Amino acid sequence: MRNTEILVSGAGIAGAALAYWLRAAGCTVTVVERAPAPRPGGQTVDLRGAGREVVTRMGLMDRARAVAVDQEGMAIVDARGRIKATMTVDAFGGEGIISEIEILRGDLARVLYEATLPDTEYVFDDTITGLDQDDDGVTVTFEKAAPRRFGLVVGADGMHSVVRALAFGPESDCVRPLNVYNAWFTMNGDLDLRGWFQMFNAPGGLVASARPGRLPGEIKAALAFRSPPLAYDRRDVGAQRALVASRFESVTGWEVPRLLRAMETAPDFFFEPMGQVHLDGWSRGRVALIGDAGHCPTPLTGLGTSLALVGAYVLAGELTTTGDHRAAFARYDEIMRPYVTEAQKLPPGGASGFAPSSALAIRMRAASMRSMTRWPMRSLLAAQFAKAGNITLPDYRPLAVR
Ligand SMILES: Cc1cc2nc3c(=O)[nH]c(=O)nc-3n(C[C@H](O)[C@H](O)[C@H](O)COP(=O)(O)OP(=O)(O)OC[C@H]3O[C@@H](n4cnc5c(N)ncnc54)[C@H](O)[C@@H]3O)c2cc1C
């Protein structure tokens, strides 16, 4: 497989990690990314369990730790900003709701991206528009670049994967919506979080949160709401901001008005519905999927980044140790399937636990958080957090770390 030219769609966590491992094994890799540069933005993502081990095997743990966010843990606050329940970062041995190593998504994507340079070709500001497979390869057409031929194509292009749409079928066939919509953005200012990831629930299934960024004064904010399926234009960011603002316009508690003002001008505003991707198989001929494109578990599980890192490692390992892409894709599926199936089981309460509707349910959420480190909730939660390590990572000798 080493002489095969591989095209990866998406330079996020999964795409950059796959490029890293393929390149380390001597493959020729091209990555096409719709954004004009590695996408910044997002709150923190967790490095847990096997995902943490993959980063260690990459030799990037020191770089990852160097950009980790310093925080106390998670705190549920009321409308007056009073802390009602907390979970510190050292709960559950550093693998609780906030894990010991949390990195801003954009920082992790950049660490991975930089580790693939200089010998990975990146095509930014473009997207695949067509895939035509035959016995020897795939002819790929792009929105801007000239058509090219590759041996294999891997979709690492997130929840709304274009590769999945072209090779597997429409999104409606495989995405199960949770009916939660989430906006992430960065703000700067004097919001005093005292080091906590603060979360405020308002009646009607509204969730506002803010957590410390890595730079002084930087705050990573999010506004989420529950709603039956909504039609919205994925390209129209202005309409997305207006949609979020309309949902929160009557909320005056905690720091919501300040978050709404900051959202209006945030350069990295990112809006996405939460949904899980379920597919019976992650390959079609010479095309495969990794990360959220293949099996998004939603941010509610805290496991999307681990799945992306582990999937990239396993797919690269199988492609470079198995002589044939069909066998490699089958092994990738076999190894990842149990891990993904468990990870996609939502934590107790699911979407309504995250975004409760009534004032009573909101009070119960805080009470439930206070009980999480005590019996019997403790063992339930420990099992949820331990899922990140529920896979024995194969040892792929040819995947040399630089
Ligand atoms: C801007 C952003 C912010 C996020 N914030 C959070 C967060 O705060 N908390 C959390 O838990 N998860 C967040 N996520 C999701 C999280 O990154 C993933 O669940 C997880 O890390 C798996 O990574 P992935 O590489 O599969 O997907 P992603 O990290 O979503 O990466 C997909 C990449 O593909 C690119 N892409 C999309 N469409 C195309 C296309 N047609 N052609 C080429 N490239 C394309 C995207 O620009 C992106 O770079 C965020 C994702 C993004 C893109």
The ligand as a MOL file (V3000), in Angstrom:
LIG
                    3D

  0  0  0     0  0            999 V3000
M  V30 BEGIN CTAB
M  V30 COUNTS 53 58 0 0 0
M  V30 BEGIN ATOM
M  V30 1 C -14.8380 24.6130 14.2120 0
M  V30 2 C -15.1500 23.3850 15.0290 0
M  V30 3 C -15.3740 23.5190 16.3980 0
M  V30 4 C -15.6400 22.4010 17.1750 0
M  V30 5 N -15.7970 22.5530 18.5200 0
M  V30 6 C -15.9970 21.4850 19.3250 0
M  V30 7 C -16.1230 21.6240 20.7380 0
M  V30 8 O -16.0550 22.7150 21.2690 0
M  V30 9 N -16.3430 20.5220 21.4940 0
M  V30 10 C -16.4280 19.2780 20.9190 0
M  V30 11 O -16.6140 18.2820 21.6470 0
M  V30 12 N -16.3060 19.0940 19.5910 0
M  V30 13 C -16.0980 20.1790 18.7770 0
M  V30 14 N -15.9800 20.0060 17.4180 0
M  V30 15 C -16.0730 18.6560 16.8850 0
M  V30 16 C -14.7920 17.8590 17.1740 0
M  V30 17 O -13.6880 18.5010 16.6150 0
M  V30 18 C -14.9590 16.4830 16.5990 0
M  V30 19 O -16.1030 15.8630 17.1590 0
M  V30 20 C -13.8440 15.4940 16.8890 0
M  V30 21 O -12.6370 16.0840 17.2420 0
M  V30 22 C -13.6490 14.5910 15.6780 0
M  V30 23 O -12.8770 15.2780 14.7140 0
M  V30 24 P -13.0350 15.1540 13.1420 0
M  V30 25 O -11.6890 15.4430 12.6000 0
M  V30 26 O -13.7100 13.8990 12.7640 0
M  V30 27 O -14.0580 16.3170 12.7590 0
M  V30 28 P -13.8420 17.8940 12.7560 0
M  V30 29 O -12.9770 18.3120 13.8760 0
M  V30 30 O -15.2060 18.4610 12.6370 0
M  V30 31 O -13.0190 18.1880 11.4160 0
M  V30 32 C -13.5760 18.0910 10.1260 0
M  V30 33 C -12.7560 18.9420 9.1900 0
M  V30 34 O -13.2490 18.7590 7.8630 0
M  V30 35 C -13.3840 20.0270 7.2420 0
M  V30 36 N -14.4140 19.9190 6.2160 0
M  V30 37 C -15.7550 19.9150 6.3600 0
M  V30 38 N -16.3520 19.7940 5.1650 0
M  V30 39 C -15.3620 19.7070 4.2390 0
M  V30 40 C -15.3450 19.5560 2.8390 0
M  V30 41 N -16.4720 19.4770 2.1180 0
M  V30 42 N -14.1510 19.4880 2.1990 0
M  V30 43 C -12.9910 19.5810 2.9140 0
M  V30 44 N -12.9510 19.7410 4.2510 0
M  V30 45 C -14.1280 19.7820 4.9000 0
M  V30 46 C -13.7430 20.9670 8.3770 0
M  V30 47 O -13.4720 22.3310 8.0460 0
M  V30 48 C -12.8410 20.4460 9.4790 0
M  V30 49 O -11.5560 21.0080 9.4120 0
M  V30 50 C -15.7330 21.1080 16.5820 0
M  V30 51 C -15.5210 20.9650 15.2010 0
M  V30 52 C -15.2290 22.0930 14.4130 0
M  V30 53 C -14.9830 21.9210 12.9240 0
M  V30 END ATOM
M  V30 BEGIN BOND
M  V30 1 1 1 2
M  V30 2 1 2 3
M  V30 3 2 2 52
M  V30 4 2 3 4
M  V30 5 1 4 5
M  V30 6 1 4 50
M  V30 7 2 5 6
M  V30 8 1 6 7
M  V30 9 1 6 13
M  V30 10 2 7 8
M  V30 11 1 7 9
M  V30 12 1 9 10
M  V30 13 2 10 11
M  V30 14 1 10 12
M  V30 15 2 12 13
M  V30 16 1 13 14
M  V30 17 1 14 15
M  V30 18 1 14 50
M  V30 19 1 15 16
M  V30 20 1 16 17
M  V30 21 1 16 18
M  V30 22 1 18 19
M  V30 23 1 18 20
M  V30 24 1 20 21
M  V30 25 1 20 22
M  V30 26 1 22 23
M  V30 27 1 23 24
M  V30 28 2 24 25
M  V30 29 1 24 26
M  V30 30 1 24 27
M  V30 31 1 27 28
M  V30 32 2 28 29
M  V30 33 1 28 30
M  V30 34 1 28 31
M  V30 35 1 31 32
M  V30 36 1 32 33
M  V30 37 1 33 34
M  V30 38 1 33 48
M  V30 39 1 34 35
M  V30 40 1 35 36
M  V30 41 1 35 46
M  V30 42 1 36 37
M  V30 43 1 36 45
M  V30 44 2 37 38
M  V30 45 1 38 39
M  V30 46 1 39 40
M  V30 47 2 39 45
M  V30 48 1 40 41
M  V30 49 2 40 42
M  V30 50 1 42 43
M  V30 51 2 43 44
M  V30 52 1 44 45
M  V30 53 1 46 47
M  V30 54 1 46 48
M  V30 55 1 48 49
M  V30 56 2 50 51
M  V30 57 1 51 52
M  V30 58 1 52 53
M  V30 END BOND
M  V30 END CTAB
M  END
